[in-house]
Amino acid sequence: MTDDLFALALDLTERESGRPKQASIRRAISSAYYGLFHALLRMFADQVAGRGARNDDVYASIYRYPEHATLLRKLLEIDDRDVRAIAATLKILQQLRMQADYDPLPFGMGKSEAQELIIQAREAANAVRLLKPKQRLATTAAILSSKRR
């Protein structure tokens, strides 16, 4: 799903000739955020339930456990350069997604800037996939230790 979200995000920036509509840019940023968010959720659920459980209801419940703000906060607290780089990208995208999805003011982002962010999000999702087992375990433990608000 994550790769499809990034492909959709890029498609949204290319669908109109010339300058894309604000709605297309907004949806592209939102899709890029969710691509990275879902990469993190999959890593988390795989650690807790195992990859073999991906079609189980329990896996789905675990997958939905982390909340957006709590996940970001916990990632930013982890003392690991790779995880912090992923978290920094997630933070930028989370702020922009909130603006894109909820702010009625004009969204001042052009096509090339949106495409750069989408590529950055895709690279962060790839970095999630490349985390070493110890990094995945530490990240999962941090998420599990969080208190939901």
DSSP file with accessible surface (Angstrom, degrees, kcal/mol):
  #  RESIDUE AA STRUCTURE BP1 BP2  ACC     N-H-->O    O-->H-N    N-H-->O    O-->H-N    TCO  KAPPA ALPHA  PHI   PSI    X-CA   Y-CA   Z-CA
    1    1 A M     >        0   0  115      0, 0.0     4,-2.2     0, 0.0     5,-0.2   0.000 360.0 360.0 360.0 -37.7    0.0    0.0    0.0
    2    2 A T  H  >  +     0   0   17      1,-0.2     4,-2.1     2,-0.2     5,-0.2   0.924 360.0  49.1 -61.6 -44.3    2.8    2.5    0.8
    3    3 A D  H  > S+     0   0   91      1,-0.2     4,-2.4     2,-0.2    -1,-0.2   0.886 110.3  52.3 -62.1 -37.1    4.3    2.3   -2.7
    4    4 A D  H  > S+     0   0  118      1,-0.2     4,-2.6     2,-0.2    -1,-0.2   0.880 107.2  52.4 -65.3 -37.3    0.8    2.9   -4.2
    5    5 A L  H  X S+     0   0   31     -4,-2.2     4,-2.4     2,-0.2    -2,-0.2   0.904 110.6  46.9 -66.5 -39.5    0.3    5.9   -2.0
    6    6 A F  H  X S+     0   0    1     -4,-2.1     4,-2.3     2,-0.2    -2,-0.2   0.911 112.6  49.6 -68.2 -39.6    3.6    7.4   -3.2
    7    7 A A  H  X S+     0   0   45     -4,-2.4     4,-2.6     2,-0.2    -2,-0.2   0.925 112.0  48.8 -63.6 -42.5    2.8    6.7   -6.8
    8    8 A L  H  X S+     0   0   80     -4,-2.6     4,-2.5     2,-0.2    -2,-0.2   0.923 108.9  53.5 -61.9 -43.5   -0.7    8.3   -6.3
    9    9 A A  H  X S+     0   0    0     -4,-2.4     4,-1.1     1,-0.2    -2,-0.2   0.929 111.5  44.7 -58.9 -46.3    0.9   11.3   -4.7
   10   10 A L  H >X S+     0   0   38     -4,-2.3     4,-0.8     1,-0.2     3,-0.5   0.910 111.3  54.0 -65.6 -39.8    3.3   11.8   -7.7
   11   11 A D  H >X S+     0   0  103     -4,-2.6     4,-1.2     1,-0.2     3,-0.9   0.890 103.5  56.8 -59.8 -39.3    0.4   11.2  -10.1
   12   12 A L  H 3< S+     0   0   15     -4,-2.5     4,-0.3     1,-0.3    -1,-0.2   0.817 105.2  51.1 -63.6 -30.1   -1.6   13.9   -8.5
   13   13 A T  H << S+     0   0    0     -4,-1.1    -1,-0.3    -3,-0.5    -2,-0.2   0.656 117.0  40.4 -79.4 -15.1    1.2   16.4   -9.1
   14   14 A E  H << S+     0   0  104     -3,-0.9    -2,-0.2    -4,-0.8    -1,-0.2   0.495  87.7  91.5-107.5  -8.4    1.3   15.5  -12.8
   15   15 A R  S  < S+     0   0  165     -4,-1.2     2,-0.4    -5,-0.1    -2,-0.1   0.807  82.0  55.0 -67.6 -32.2   -2.4   15.1  -13.7
   16   16 A E  S    S-     0   0   38     -4,-0.3     2,-0.2     2,-0.1     0, 0.0  -0.811  87.8-118.5-100.7 143.8   -3.0   18.7  -14.8
   17   17 A S  S    S-     0   0  123     -2,-0.4     2,-0.2     2,-0.1    -2,-0.1  -0.565  85.4  -0.1 -75.6 142.1   -1.0   20.4  -17.5
   18   18 A G  S    S+     0   0   57     -2,-0.2    -2,-0.1    -4,-0.1     0, 0.0  -0.517 129.2   8.2  80.1-144.8    0.8   23.4  -16.1
   19   19 A R  S    S-     0   0  185     -2,-0.2    -2,-0.1     1,-0.1     3,-0.1  -0.540  83.0-122.4 -74.9 126.9    0.3   24.3  -12.5
   20   20 A P        -     0   0    8      0, 0.0    -7,-0.1     0, 0.0    -1,-0.1  -0.288  31.0 -99.2 -65.9 153.3   -1.6   21.6  -10.5
   21   21 A K     >  -     0   0  139      1,-0.1     4,-2.0     4,-0.0     3,-0.3  -0.349  30.1-115.5 -66.2 152.7   -4.8   22.6   -8.7
   22   22 A Q  H  > S+     0   0   71      1,-0.2     4,-3.0     2,-0.2     5,-0.2   0.890 116.7  57.7 -57.9 -39.4   -4.5   23.2   -5.0
   23   23 A A  H  > S+     0   0   65      1,-0.2     4,-2.4     2,-0.2    -1,-0.2   0.895 105.9  49.8 -60.4 -38.3   -6.7   20.2   -4.3
   24   24 A S  H  > S+     0   0    6     -3,-0.3     4,-2.1     2,-0.2    -1,-0.2   0.926 112.8  45.7 -66.9 -43.4   -4.2   18.0   -6.2
   25   25 A I  H  X S+     0   0    5     -4,-2.0     4,-2.4     2,-0.2     5,-0.2   0.930 113.2  50.6 -65.3 -43.4   -1.2   19.3   -4.3
   26   26 A R  H  X S+     0   0   35     -4,-3.0     4,-2.3     1,-0.2    -2,-0.2   0.934 112.9  44.9 -60.2 -47.3   -3.1   19.0   -1.0
   27   27 A R  H  X S+     0   0  118     -4,-2.4     4,-2.7    -5,-0.2    -1,-0.2   0.861 110.5  55.8 -66.4 -34.3   -4.1   15.4   -1.7
   28   28 A A  H  X S+     0   0    0     -4,-2.1     4,-2.3    -5,-0.2    -2,-0.2   0.935 109.2  45.7 -63.3 -44.9   -0.6   14.6   -2.9
   29   29 A I  H  X S+     0   0    0     -4,-2.4     4,-2.5     2,-0.2    -2,-0.2   0.922 113.1  50.1 -65.1 -42.2    0.9   15.8    0.4
   30   30 A S  H  X S+     0   0    0     -4,-2.3     4,-2.5    -5,-0.2    -2,-0.2   0.935 111.3  48.7 -62.1 -43.3   -1.7   13.9    2.4
   31   31 A S  H  X S+     0   0   10     -4,-2.7     4,-2.1     1,-0.2    -1,-0.2   0.891 109.9  51.9 -64.5 -38.5   -1.0   10.7    0.4
   32   32 A A  H  X S+     0   0    0     -4,-2.3     4,-1.9     2,-0.2    -1,-0.2   0.921 109.8  49.5 -64.1 -43.5    2.8   11.1    0.9
   33   33 A Y  H  X S+     0   0    0     -4,-2.5     4,-2.9     1,-0.2    -2,-0.2   0.950 112.1  47.6 -58.6 -49.4    2.3   11.4    4.7
   34   34 A Y  H  X S+     0   0   62     -4,-2.5     4,-2.8     1,-0.2     5,-0.2   0.829 105.5  59.5 -67.1 -28.5    0.1    8.4    4.8
   35   35 A G  H  X S+     0   0    0     -4,-2.1     4,-1.6    -5,-0.2    -1,-0.2   0.949 112.5  38.8 -60.6 -46.8    2.6    6.4    2.8
   36   36 A L  H  X S+     0   0    0     -4,-1.9     4,-2.1     2,-0.2    -2,-0.2   0.923 114.9  53.8 -69.2 -42.6    5.2    7.0    5.4
   37   37 A F  H  X S+     0   0   11     -4,-2.9     4,-2.4     1,-0.2    -2,-0.2   0.936 110.1  47.1 -57.6 -46.2    2.8    6.5    8.3
   38   38 A H  H  X S+     0   0   36     -4,-2.8     4,-2.6     1,-0.2    -1,-0.2   0.844 106.7  57.4 -69.7 -30.5    1.7    3.2    6.9
   39   39 A A  H  X S+     0   0   10     -4,-1.6     4,-2.0    -5,-0.2    -1,-0.2   0.919 110.2  45.4 -62.4 -40.9    5.3    2.0    6.5
   40   40 A L  H  X S+     0   0    4     -4,-2.1     4,-2.5     2,-0.2    -2,-0.2   0.903 111.8  51.1 -68.8 -40.5    5.8    2.7   10.2
   41   41 A L  H  X S+     0   0    7     -4,-2.4     4,-3.0     1,-0.2     5,-0.2   0.907 110.0  50.0 -63.6 -40.7    2.6    0.9   11.1
   42   42 A R  H  X S+     0   0  101     -4,-2.6     4,-2.8     2,-0.2     5,-0.2   0.929 110.6  49.1 -64.2 -43.8    3.5   -2.1    9.1
   43   43 A M  H  X S+     0   0   13     -4,-2.0     4,-2.0    -5,-0.2    -2,-0.2   0.944 113.8  47.7 -59.1 -44.9    7.0   -2.3   10.7
   44   44 A F  H  X S+     0   0    3     -4,-2.5     4,-2.1     1,-0.2    -2,-0.2   0.953 114.5  43.9 -62.0 -50.8    5.3   -2.0   14.2
   45   45 A A  H  X>S+     0   0    0     -4,-3.0     4,-3.1     1,-0.2     5,-0.9   0.873 111.3  54.5 -66.9 -36.7    2.7   -4.6   13.6
   46   46 A D  H  X5S+     0   0   27     -4,-2.8     4,-0.9    -5,-0.2    -1,-0.2   0.898 109.5  48.8 -61.7 -39.3    5.2   -7.0   12.0
   47   47 A Q  H  <5S+     0   0   65     -4,-2.0    -2,-0.2    -5,-0.2    -1,-0.2   0.899 120.0  36.1 -66.7 -40.5    7.4   -6.7   15.1
   48   48 A V  H  <5S+     0   0   64     -4,-2.1    -2,-0.2    -5,-0.2    -3,-0.2   0.941 136.2  16.2 -80.9 -48.8    4.5   -7.4   17.5
   49   49 A A  H  <5S-     0   0   36     -4,-3.1    -3,-0.2    -5,-0.2    -2,-0.1   0.681 105.6-116.1-101.5 -22.1    2.4   -9.9   15.6
   50   50 A G    ><< -     0   0   26     -4,-0.9     3,-1.6    -5,-0.9    -3,-0.1   0.131  25.5 -90.0  94.7 147.0    4.8  -11.2   12.9
   51   51 A R  G >  S+     0   0  170      1,-0.3     3,-1.6    -5,-0.2    -1,-0.1   0.825 121.9  64.8 -60.4 -32.5    4.7  -10.9    9.1
   52   52 A G  G 3  S+     0   0   86      1,-0.3     3,-0.4    -6,-0.1    -1,-0.3   0.649  95.2  59.5 -67.4 -12.9    2.8  -14.2    8.9
   53   53 A A  G X   +     0   0   17     -3,-1.6     3,-2.7     1,-0.2     6,-0.4   0.309  66.6 115.6 -97.0   9.0   -0.2  -12.7   10.8
   54   54 A R  T <  S+     0   0   64     -3,-1.6    -1,-0.2     1,-0.3    -2,-0.1   0.717  77.8  48.1 -56.8 -22.3   -0.9   -9.9    8.2
   55   55 A N  T 3  S+     0   0  162     -3,-0.4    -1,-0.3     4,-0.1     2,-0.2   0.358  92.6 102.9 -98.6   6.0   -4.3  -11.4    7.4
   56   56 A D  S <> S-     0   0   92     -3,-2.7     4,-1.7     1,-0.1     5,-0.1  -0.602  75.3-129.5 -88.1 151.5   -5.4  -11.8   11.0
   57   57 A D  H  > S+     0   0  143     -2,-0.2     4,-2.1     1,-0.2     5,-0.2   0.852 111.0  58.1 -63.2 -35.1   -7.8   -9.5   12.8
   58   58 A V  H  > S+     0   0   93      2,-0.2     4,-2.4     1,-0.2    -1,-0.2   0.916 103.2  52.3 -63.1 -41.7   -5.3   -9.3   15.7
   59   59 A Y  H  > S+     0   0   10     -6,-0.4     4,-3.0     1,-0.2    -1,-0.2   0.927 108.1  51.6 -58.6 -45.2   -2.7   -7.9   13.2
   60   60 A A  H  X S+     0   0   33     -4,-1.7     4,-1.8     1,-0.2    -1,-0.2   0.895 109.2  50.1 -61.2 -39.4   -5.2   -5.3   12.1
   61   61 A S  H  < S+     0   0   67     -4,-2.1     4,-0.4     2,-0.2    -1,-0.2   0.915 113.0  45.6 -65.4 -42.1   -5.8   -4.3   15.7
   62   62 A I  H >< S+     0   0   32     -4,-2.4     3,-1.5     1,-0.2    -2,-0.2   0.917 109.3  56.2 -65.8 -41.8   -2.1   -4.0   16.4
   63   63 A Y  H 3< S+     0   0   33     -4,-3.0    -1,-0.2     1,-0.3    -2,-0.2   0.867 109.0  47.0 -57.9 -37.9   -1.6   -2.1   13.2
   64   64 A R  T 3< S+     0   0  165     -4,-1.8    -1,-0.3    -5,-0.2    -2,-0.2   0.500  88.6  92.8 -84.9  -2.5   -4.1    0.5   14.3
   65   65 A Y    <   +     0   0   67     -3,-1.5    -1,-0.2    -4,-0.4    -2,-0.1   0.930  64.8  78.0 -61.8 -51.5   -2.7    1.0   17.8
   66   66 A P  S    S-     0   0   10      0, 0.0     2,-0.3     0, 0.0    78,-0.0  -0.394  71.2-144.8 -68.1 133.7   -0.3    3.9   17.3
   67   67 A E     >  -     0   0   61     -2,-0.1     4,-3.0     1,-0.1     5,-0.3  -0.669  22.9-113.3 -89.6 154.6   -1.9    7.3   17.1
   68   68 A H  H  > S+     0   0   58     -2,-0.3     4,-2.1     1,-0.2     5,-0.2   0.922 112.2  38.3 -54.3 -57.8   -0.4   10.0   14.8
   69   69 A A  H  > S+     0   0   67      1,-0.2     4,-2.6     2,-0.2    -1,-0.2   0.900 118.0  49.3 -66.4 -40.7    0.8   12.4   17.4
   70   70 A T  H  > S+     0   0    8      2,-0.2     4,-2.7     1,-0.2     5,-0.2   0.917 109.5  52.2 -66.5 -41.8    2.0    9.8   19.9
   71   71 A L  H  X S+     0   0    2     -4,-3.0     4,-2.5     1,-0.2     5,-0.2   0.951 112.1  45.9 -58.6 -48.1    3.9    7.9   17.2
   72   72 A L  H  X S+     0   0   15     -4,-2.1     4,-2.4    -5,-0.3    -2,-0.2   0.938 112.3  50.4 -61.3 -47.2    5.7   11.0   16.1
   73   73 A R  H  X S+     0   0   67     -4,-2.6     4,-1.0     1,-0.2    -1,-0.2   0.928 112.4  46.9 -58.8 -44.7    6.5   12.0   19.7
   74   74 A K  H  X S+     0   0   30     -4,-2.7     4,-0.7     1,-0.2     3,-0.4   0.900 110.7  51.7 -67.2 -38.9    7.9    8.6   20.5
   75   75 A L  H >< S+     0   0    1     -4,-2.5     3,-0.9    -5,-0.2    -1,-0.2   0.905 107.5  53.0 -63.6 -39.7   10.0    8.4   17.3
   76   76 A L  H 3< S+     0   0   59     -4,-2.4    -1,-0.2     1,-0.2    -2,-0.2   0.745 105.8  55.5 -67.8 -22.2   11.5   11.8   18.1
   77   77 A E  H 3< S+     0   0  106     -4,-1.0     2,-0.3    -3,-0.4    -1,-0.2   0.634  82.9 104.5 -84.2 -14.8   12.5   10.6   21.6
   78   78 A I  S << S-     0   0   20     -3,-0.9     2,-1.8    -4,-0.7     6,-0.1  -0.518  70.9-136.4 -75.1 130.9   14.5    7.6   20.3
   79   79 A D        +     0   0  147     -2,-0.3     2,-0.3     4,-0.1    -1,-0.1  -0.534  67.3 108.1 -87.6  70.7   18.2    8.0   20.4
   80   80 A D     >  -     0   0   44     -2,-1.8     4,-2.7     1,-0.1     5,-0.2  -0.951  63.0-143.2-148.5 126.8   19.0    6.6   17.0
   81   81 A R  H  > S+     0   0  206     -2,-0.3     4,-2.0     1,-0.2     5,-0.2   0.895 101.4  48.4 -59.0 -44.3   20.2    8.7   14.0
   82   82 A D  H  > S+     0   0   61      2,-0.2     4,-1.9     1,-0.2    -1,-0.2   0.927 113.9  45.5 -65.1 -44.6   18.2    6.6   11.4
   83   83 A V  H  > S+     0   0    3      1,-0.2     4,-2.8     2,-0.2    -2,-0.2   0.909 111.9  52.3 -66.6 -40.3   15.0    6.7   13.4
   84   84 A R  H  X S+     0   0  111     -4,-2.7     4,-2.5     2,-0.2    -1,-0.2   0.870 107.0  53.1 -64.8 -35.4   15.3   10.4   14.1
   85   85 A A  H  X S+     0   0   58     -4,-2.0     4,-1.8    -5,-0.2    -1,-0.2   0.919 110.9  46.6 -65.2 -41.7   15.8   11.1   10.4
   86   86 A I  H  X S+     0   0    5     -4,-1.9     4,-2.5     1,-0.2    -2,-0.2   0.935 112.9  50.3 -62.3 -45.3   12.6    9.2    9.7
   87   87 A A  H  X S+     0   0    0     -4,-2.8     4,-2.8     1,-0.2    -2,-0.2   0.876 106.0  55.5 -62.4 -38.5   10.8   11.1   12.5
   88   88 A A  H  X S+     0   0   47     -4,-2.5     4,-2.0     2,-0.2    -1,-0.2   0.916 110.5  45.2 -62.4 -41.4   12.0   14.4   11.1
   89   89 A T  H  X S+     0   0   16     -4,-1.8     4,-2.6     2,-0.2     5,-0.2   0.923 112.5  51.3 -66.8 -43.1   10.4   13.7    7.7
   90   90 A L  H  X S+     0   0    0     -4,-2.5     4,-3.0     1,-0.2    -2,-0.2   0.910 108.2  53.1 -59.7 -40.5    7.3   12.4    9.4
   91   91 A K  H  X S+     0   0   91     -4,-2.8     4,-2.3     2,-0.2     5,-0.2   0.936 110.4  46.0 -62.1 -47.1    7.1   15.6   11.5
   92   92 A I  H  X S+     0   0   68     -4,-2.0     4,-2.3     1,-0.2    -1,-0.2   0.947 116.6  45.0 -60.2 -48.1    7.3   17.9    8.4
   93   93 A L  H  X S+     0   0    0     -4,-2.6     4,-2.8     1,-0.2    -2,-0.2   0.872 110.3  54.3 -66.5 -37.1    4.8   15.8    6.5
   94   94 A Q  H  X S+     0   0   29     -4,-3.0     4,-2.2    -5,-0.2    -1,-0.2   0.932 110.5  46.3 -63.4 -43.7    2.4   15.6    9.5
   95   95 A Q  H  X S+     0   0  113     -4,-2.3     4,-2.0    -5,-0.2    -2,-0.2   0.929 115.7  45.7 -63.6 -44.2    2.4   19.4    9.8
   96   96 A L  H  X S+     0   0   31     -4,-2.3     4,-3.2    -5,-0.2    -2,-0.2   0.861 110.2  54.1 -68.4 -35.8    1.8   19.8    6.1
   97   97 A R  H  X S+     0   0   13     -4,-2.8     4,-3.0     2,-0.2     5,-0.3   0.925 107.5  50.5 -64.1 -42.1   -0.9   17.2    6.0
   98   98 A M  H  X S+     0   0   89     -4,-2.2     4,-2.1     2,-0.2     5,-0.5   0.930 114.5  44.2 -60.7 -43.6   -2.8   18.9    8.8
   99   99 A Q  H  X S+     0   0   68     -4,-2.0     4,-1.9     3,-0.2    -2,-0.2   0.934 115.4  47.9 -64.8 -46.0   -2.5   22.2    6.8
  100  100 A A  H  < S+     0   0    5     -4,-3.2    -2,-0.2     1,-0.2    -1,-0.2   0.888 119.4  38.2 -64.0 -38.6   -3.4   20.5    3.5
  101  101 A D  H  < S+     0   0   47     -4,-3.0    -1,-0.2    -5,-0.2    -2,-0.2   0.776 133.0  16.7 -85.3 -26.8   -6.4   18.6    5.0
  102  102 A Y  H  < S+     0   0  156     -4,-2.1    -3,-0.2    -5,-0.3    -2,-0.2   0.615  93.3  95.2-125.6 -18.9   -7.9   21.2    7.3
  103  103 A D     <  -     0   0   51     -4,-1.9     4,-0.0    -5,-0.5    -1,-0.0  -0.703  50.1-161.6 -85.7 121.8   -6.6   24.7    6.7
  104  104 A P        +     0   0  123      0, 0.0    -1,-0.1     0, 0.0     3,-0.1   0.656  62.8  99.0 -76.5 -12.3   -8.9   26.8    4.4
  105  105 A L  S    S-     0   0  112      1,-0.1    -2,-0.1    -6,-0.1     3,-0.0  -0.325  94.6 -76.2 -70.8 156.7   -6.2   29.3    3.6
  106  106 A P        -     0   0   96      0, 0.0     2,-0.9     0, 0.0    -1,-0.1  -0.218  42.3-127.8 -54.5 139.8   -4.4   28.9    0.3
  107  107 A F        -     0   0    4     -3,-0.1     2,-2.1     2,-0.1   -82,-0.1  -0.807  19.7-154.5 -93.7 102.3   -1.8   26.1    0.3
  108  108 A G        +     0   0   72     -2,-0.9     2,-0.4     2,-0.0    -1,-0.1  -0.349  49.8 116.2 -83.3  61.6    1.3   27.8   -0.9
  109  109 A M        -     0   0   10     -2,-2.1     2,-0.1     4,-0.0   -84,-0.1  -0.995  48.4-149.4-131.0 133.7    3.2   24.9   -2.4
  110  110 A G     >  -     0   0   25     -2,-0.4     4,-2.3     1,-0.1     5,-0.2  -0.346  32.7 -95.5 -93.5 178.3    4.1   24.3   -6.0
  111  111 A K  H  > S+     0   0   64      1,-0.2     4,-2.6     2,-0.2     5,-0.2   0.920 119.6  46.7 -60.0 -49.9    4.5   21.2   -8.0
  112  112 A S  H  > S+     0   0   78      1,-0.2     4,-2.3     2,-0.2    -1,-0.2   0.901 112.5  49.8 -67.5 -38.9    8.3   20.8   -7.6
  113  113 A E  H  > S+     0   0   94      2,-0.2     4,-2.0     1,-0.2    -1,-0.2   0.925 112.2  48.5 -64.6 -42.0    8.3   21.4   -3.9
  114  114 A A  H  X S+     0   0    0     -4,-2.3     4,-2.3     1,-0.2    -2,-0.2   0.930 110.9  50.6 -62.8 -43.9    5.5   18.8   -3.5
  115  115 A Q  H  X S+     0   0   41     -4,-2.6     4,-2.4     1,-0.2    -1,-0.2   0.898 108.2  52.5 -63.1 -38.8    7.4   16.3   -5.6
  116  116 A E  H  X S+     0   0  133     -4,-2.3     4,-2.4     1,-0.2    -1,-0.2   0.908 110.5  47.9 -62.2 -41.9   10.5   16.8   -3.5
  117  117 A L  H  X S+     0   0   17     -4,-2.0     4,-2.6     2,-0.2    -2,-0.2   0.878 109.9  52.3 -66.8 -37.5    8.5   16.1   -0.3
  118  118 A I  H  X S+     0   0    0     -4,-2.3     4,-2.6     2,-0.2    -2,-0.2   0.931 110.9  47.2 -64.2 -43.2    7.0   13.0   -1.9
  119  119 A I  H  X S+     0   0   65     -4,-2.4     4,-2.6     1,-0.2    -2,-0.2   0.920 111.6  51.2 -64.2 -41.4   10.4   11.7   -2.8
  120  120 A Q  H  X S+     0   0   69     -4,-2.4     4,-2.2     1,-0.2    -2,-0.2   0.909 110.6  49.2 -61.7 -41.7   11.7   12.5    0.7
  121  121 A A  H  X S+     0   0    0     -4,-2.6     4,-2.4     2,-0.2    -2,-0.2   0.919 110.6  49.8 -64.3 -42.6    8.7   10.6    2.2
  122  122 A R  H  X S+     0   0   85     -4,-2.6     4,-2.2     1,-0.2    -2,-0.2   0.912 110.5  50.3 -63.9 -39.6    9.3    7.6   -0.1
  123  123 A E  H  X S+     0   0  122     -4,-2.6     4,-2.1     2,-0.2    -1,-0.2   0.892 109.7  50.8 -65.3 -38.1   13.0    7.6    0.9
  124  124 A A  H  X S+     0   0    7     -4,-2.2     4,-1.9     2,-0.2    -2,-0.2   0.903 108.8  51.4 -66.0 -39.7   12.0    7.7    4.6
  125  125 A A  H  X S+     0   0    0     -4,-2.4     4,-1.9     2,-0.2    -2,-0.2   0.904 109.5  50.2 -64.0 -39.2    9.6    4.7    4.1
  126  126 A N  H  X S+     0   0   66     -4,-2.2     4,-1.4     1,-0.2    -1,-0.2   0.891 107.2  54.6 -64.3 -37.2   12.5    2.8    2.5
  127  127 A A  H  < S+     0   0   38     -4,-2.1     4,-0.4     1,-0.2    -2,-0.2   0.867 104.4  54.7 -63.9 -35.3   14.6    3.7    5.5
  128  128 A V  H >< S+     0   0    2     -4,-1.9     3,-1.3     1,-0.2    -1,-0.2   0.945 108.0  49.2 -60.6 -46.5   11.9    2.2    7.7
  129  129 A R  H 3< S+     0   0  105     -4,-1.9    -1,-0.2     1,-0.3    -2,-0.2   0.789 111.0  51.3 -62.8 -28.3   12.2   -1.0    5.7
  130  130 A L  T 3< S+     0   0  141     -4,-1.4    -1,-0.3    -5,-0.1    -2,-0.2   0.410  78.6 125.5 -92.8   0.2   16.0   -1.0    6.1
  131  131 A L    <   -     0   0    7     -3,-1.3    -3,-0.0    -4,-0.4    -4,-0.0  -0.333  66.3-113.6 -58.5 141.3   16.1   -0.5    9.8
  132  132 A K     >  -     0   0  133      1,-0.1     4,-2.5     4,-0.0     3,-0.4  -0.347  29.1-104.6 -71.5 157.1   18.2   -3.2   11.5
  133  133 A P  H  > S+     0   0   87      0, 0.0     4,-2.5     0, 0.0     5,-0.2   0.880 122.3  51.6 -51.7 -41.8   16.4   -5.7   13.8
  134  134 A K  H  > S+     0   0  176      1,-0.2     4,-2.4     2,-0.2     5,-0.2   0.889 110.2  49.2 -64.8 -37.7   17.6   -4.0   16.9
  135  135 A Q  H  > S+     0   0   18     -3,-0.4     4,-2.4     2,-0.2    -1,-0.2   0.907 111.5  48.9 -66.9 -42.0   16.4   -0.6   15.7
  136  136 A R  H  X S+     0   0   65     -4,-2.5     4,-2.6     2,-0.2    -2,-0.2   0.914 112.3  49.0 -63.5 -41.6   13.0   -2.0   14.8
  137  137 A L  H  X S+     0   0  107     -4,-2.5     4,-2.7    -5,-0.3    -2,-0.2   0.929 112.0  47.4 -65.1 -44.4   12.7   -3.6   18.3
  138  138 A A  H  X S+     0   0   51     -4,-2.4     4,-2.2     2,-0.2    -1,-0.2   0.905 113.3  49.1 -63.9 -39.6   13.7   -0.4   20.0
  139  139 A T  H  X S+     0   0    1     -4,-2.4     4,-2.2     2,-0.2    -2,-0.2   0.933 112.1  48.0 -65.5 -44.2   11.2    1.6   18.0
  140  140 A T  H  X S+     0   0    6     -4,-2.6     4,-2.7     1,-0.2    -2,-0.2   0.918 110.6  51.3 -63.0 -43.6    8.5   -0.9   18.7
  141  141 A A  H  X S+     0   0   56     -4,-2.7     4,-1.8     1,-0.2    -1,-0.2   0.905 109.2  51.1 -61.3 -40.7    9.3   -0.9   22.4
  142  142 A A  H  < S+     0   0   19     -4,-2.2     4,-0.4     2,-0.2    -1,-0.2   0.922 111.4  47.4 -63.4 -42.4    9.1    2.9   22.5
  143  143 A I  H >< S+     0   0    2     -4,-2.2     3,-1.2     1,-0.2    -2,-0.2   0.928 112.3  49.4 -65.8 -42.3    5.7    2.9   20.8
  144  144 A L  H 3< S+     0   0   90     -4,-2.7    -1,-0.2     1,-0.2    -2,-0.2   0.811 105.9  57.6 -67.3 -28.4    4.4    0.3   23.1
  145  145 A S  T 3< S+     0   0   77     -4,-1.8    -1,-0.2    -5,-0.2    -2,-0.2   0.563  86.0 106.5 -80.7  -4.5    5.6    2.2   26.2
  146  146 A S    <   -     0   0   10     -3,-1.2     2,-0.6    -4,-0.4   -75,-0.0  -0.418  68.4-132.8 -77.0 147.9    3.6    5.2   25.2
  147  147 A K        -     0   0  178     -2,-0.1     2,-0.2   -77,-0.0    -2,-0.1  -0.894  23.9-128.2 -98.0 124.5    0.5    6.2   27.1
  148  148 A R              0   0  113     -2,-0.6     0, 0.0     1,-0.1     0, 0.0  -0.484 360.0 360.0 -73.0 140.8   -2.3    7.0   24.7
  149  149 A R              0   0  220     -2,-0.2    -1,-0.1     0, 0.0   -79,-0.1  -0.676 360.0 360.0 -98.6 360.0   -4.0   10.4   25.4
